[in-house]
Amino acid sequence: MNPDATPRPGRPRDADKDLAVLVAARHLLGEVGYQGATVVAIAKRAGVNTPAIYRRWPTRQALLEEAIHGPGGHNLPDSTGDLRADLATWVRIFLARADSPAARAGVPGLLADSQTDQARRRLLAIGAPVRKAFAELLDGAVDDGRIPPGVDVDLLFEILSGTTTFHALARGGDPEPFVSGFSEALYVMAAQGKPSQRG
């Protein structure tokens, strides 16, 4: 591990510098691909030095994971009270994120490199705020009686994330037929609630 990997006491992270590094990483992924988006190239593009990057991210892989799977430029939507419409919005956002040049270039490389438990934990941590917001959307629909209790939020989230990623990388094309069909499928699954126990 790089000796500068652990943040040093008394040196708080600079949010503007963090953002500059993440933006530089996204741009380079789209321009030169996964292999070309090196820490040196990212640092040069962001106007920082490489030790500054390693003080924030322990490895290149961790940096690229956050650049691709972090919040990015898509704000999460507020609930409108119409779960079908809200799910369609979520599908559009996930599809747009997965279809970005950075994701198209970086996801295959990250999947090949993310074979350790530590890498999987990092991905879960990066996605935790988005997963929480999705859970709150479905919990709200349960609370006001639009869907029954017992929905498997984690399963639906993983279906949403995995299917949109696969579609963006492998299919593409006009997104609206996919958005319409897939969001309706998510709604049907959510509306099933907890499966009945049969003896």
Backbone hydrogen bonds, N-H to C=O, Kabsch-Sander energy under -0.5 kcal/mol:
donor,donor_aa,acceptor,acceptor_aa,energy
2,N,58,P,-0.6
5,A,2,N,-2.2
11,R,8,R,-1.7
15,A,13,R,-0.7
18,D,14,D,-2.6
19,L,15,A,-2.4
20,A,16,D,-2.2
21,V,17,K,-2.1
22,L,18,D,-2.4
23,V,19,L,-2.8
24,A,20,A,-2.2
25,A,21,V,-2.5
26,R,22,L,-2.3
27,H,23,V,-2.5
28,L,24,A,-2.6
29,L,25,A,-2.4
30,G,26,R,-2.0
31,E,27,H,-1.8
32,V,28,L,-3.4
33,G,28,L,-0.8
33,G,29,L,-1.3
36,G,32,V,-0.6
37,A,33,G,-1.1
38,T,36,G,-2.1
42,I,38,T,-2.6
43,A,39,V,-2.8
44,K,40,V,-2.2
45,R,41,A,-2.3
46,A,42,I,-2.5
47,G,43,A,-1.2
48,V,43,A,-2.3
52,A,49,N,-0.6
53,I,49,N,-1.1
54,Y,50,T,-2.3
55,R,51,P,-1.5
56,R,52,A,-0.5
56,R,53,I,-1.4
57,W,53,I,-2.8
63,L,59,T,-1.8
64,L,60,R,-2.7
65,E,61,Q,-2.5
66,E,62,A,-1.9
67,A,63,L,-2.4
68,I,64,L,-2.2
69,H,65,E,-3.1
70,G,66,E,-1.8
74,H,71,P,-1.1
75,N,73,G,-0.7
83,L,81,G,-0.7
86,D,82,D,-2.7
87,L,83,L,-2.8
88,A,84,R,-1.9
89,T,85,A,-2.0
90,W,86,D,-2.4
91,V,87,L,-2.4
92,R,88,A,-2.3
93,I,89,T,-2.4
94,F,90,W,-2.6
95,L,91,V,-2.6
96,A,92,R,-2.6
97,R,93,I,-2.5
98,A,94,F,-2.4
99,D,95,L,-1.7
100,S,97,R,-1.1
104,R,100,S,-2.7
105,A,101,P,-1.9
106,G,102,A,-2.6
107,V,103,A,-2.7
110,L,106,G,-2.7
111,L,107,V,-2.8
112,A,108,P,-1.7
113,D,109,G,-1.7
114,S,110,L,-2.2
115,Q,113,D,-1.6
120,R,116,T,-2.0
121,R,117,D,-2.5
122,R,118,Q,-2.0
123,L,119,A,-2.1
124,L,120,R,-2.2
125,A,121,R,-2.3
126,I,122,R,-2.6
127,G,123,L,-2.1
128,A,124,L,-0.7
128,A,125,A,-0.7
131,R,127,G,-2.7
132,K,128,A,-2.5
133,A,129,P,-2.0
134,F,130,V,-2.1
135,A,131,R,-2.3
136,E,132,K,-2.2
137,L,133,A,-1.7
138,L,134,F,-1.9
139,D,135,A,-2.9
140,G,136,E,-2.2
141,A,137,L,-1.5
142,V,138,L,-1.9
143,D,139,D,-2.8
144,D,140,G,-1.7
145,G,142,V,-1.6
146,R,141,A,-2.0
147,I,141,A,-1.4
153,V,151,V,-1.4
156,L,152,D,-2.3
157,F,153,V,-2.7
158,E,154,D,-2.3
159,I,155,L,-2.3
160,L,156,L,-2.6
161,S,157,F,-2.9
162,G,158,E,-2.7
163,T,159,I,-2.3
164,T,160,L,-1.8
165,T,161,S,-1.9
166,F,162,G,-2.4
167,H,163,T,-2.6
168,A,164,T,-2.4
169,L,165,T,-2.3
170,A,166,F,-2.9
171,R,166,F,-0.5
171,R,167,H,-2.2
172,G,167,H,-2.3
178,F,174,D,-0.6
179,V,175,P,-2.9
180,S,176,E,-2.8
181,G,177,P,-2.3
182,F,178,F,-3.0
183,S,179,V,-2.3
184,E,180,S,-1.5
185,A,181,G,-1.8
186,L,182,F,-2.4
187,Y,183,S,-2.1
188,V,184,E,-2.4
189,M,185,A,-2.2
190,A,186,L,-2.6
191,A,187,Y,-2.6
192,Q,188,V,-0.6
192,Q,189,M,-0.9
193,G,190,A,-1.2
194,K,149,P,-1.7
198,R,196,S,-0.6
199,G,197,Q,-0.5
